[in-house]
Amino acid sequence: MSAPAKKRPRINVRRPDVMELVSAEVAVHYQSSLVEKIRDAGGKITRGHTTLLLAQDFGFCYGVERAIDLAYASRKVFPENRIFLIGEIIHNPDVNRHLREMNIVSLPWKKIDATYDELTPEDVVIVPAFGAPTSFMEKIEERGCYTVDTTCGDVMKVWRRVRGYAKDGITSIIHGKENHEETRATASRALGGNKDGHYLIILTLADTDFVCDYIRNGGDKDAFLKRFEASYEDGFDPDIHLKKIGVANQTTMLKSETLEIQKRLAKAISDRDESSENFSVFDTICGATQERQDALFEMLKTKMDLLLVVGGYNSSNTAHLVEIGEKELPTFFIRDASQITSLGLIVHYDLHHKQEATSDYAGIFAGKEHITVGLTAGASCPNNLIEDTVRKVFTLRGETLDQ
């Protein structure tokens, strides 16, 4: 067996000369002076019989901007090297397309396959904003690659929390999507430094109630393990590992739901133990996610005819904005402006059936001379796509926009 490759020293790709070039390129690809103009005007623009409202907080967050900057900088610093990316840098098809055009190749993120064995010490591997499981990081280190880590700081805060739980013998209950990159990365950290920690991933309030009932009353262990299959580590035993629990979450979950999950789990532990000492919690919803959700709740206080939410279909934080909006008014989840096909038809993602659908929305405007359209976007959506959507709305209403 050959000796493992020598670990590469950390490379700083955020050099001033590099970032000057990156900033110019990113601006061309993703920025919009029109969107900034609307933001400066209080998020409202009216032309003729059409008003468009833009949420106070929307689009790229700092963590996403940083990840994109680092990916672009990697190609500047390593112009001739092969560059790989674990999965997607963020959940936005437009951004990931630009990276492919820069010859940055996506690696599988669900499991380590033979592709990783072909990596060499001259290759560069970018870790996405969601982070990556520890097994992937260990594999990259084993191969001796250059590594550019773009993991969001808010995600790393969650990792520190679940590592602390593991050290203290506390099982991490992770509110998140079992098949989401960030959740899998967090779950790997919940095992702790000695790989002897424990975790359970739950998504819904129904999942929570099932766990709460087991905490209070015990039950059929086989049924429990079957229900949460693939959502816990090997060796997890609910009869043992639900004695002491701590809650963490995927940073982009719906805040109100996470708080309710925390409340129900705390009550179950208290009912069982007549004490809360075996329950721990720490708020790990990221600030940008909260701001975008809060901004939408505020915008919903204004009467609107419909809401457009722009972002990648696999973007968790964008999907939660859709969930908030659709409780109040007709809401359409679109990737970009091309999906608004006419004054009456729109192609959008149906969260409930998990597939694309085409809807006739002309009736929403029936009998109305003046209409108001709301617009927001997830933290991984660039301003250029938001501008395209604004222009499409007004173009279809027969109005033009000056820059």
Secondary structure, DSSP 8 states (H G I E B T S, - for coil): ---------------HHHHHHHHHHHHHHH--HHHHHHHHTTSEEEETTEEEEE-SS-S--HHHHHHHHHHHHHHHH-SSS-EEEES-SSS-HHHHHHHHHTTEEEE-SSS--HHHHT--TT-EEEE-TT---HHHHHHHHHHT-EEEE---HHHHHHHHHHHHHHHTT-EEEEES-TTSHHHHHHHHHTTTTTT---EEEE-SHHHHHHHHHHHHH---HHHHHHHTTTSB-TT--HHHHTSSEEEEE-TTS-HHHHHHHHHHHHHHHHHHHSSSTTEEE-----HHHHHHHHHHHHHTTS--SEEEEES-TT-HHHHHHHHHHHTTS-EEEESSGGGB-SSSEEEEEETTTTEEEEEE-GGGGTT-SSEEEEEEE-TT--HHHHHHHHHHHHHHTT-----
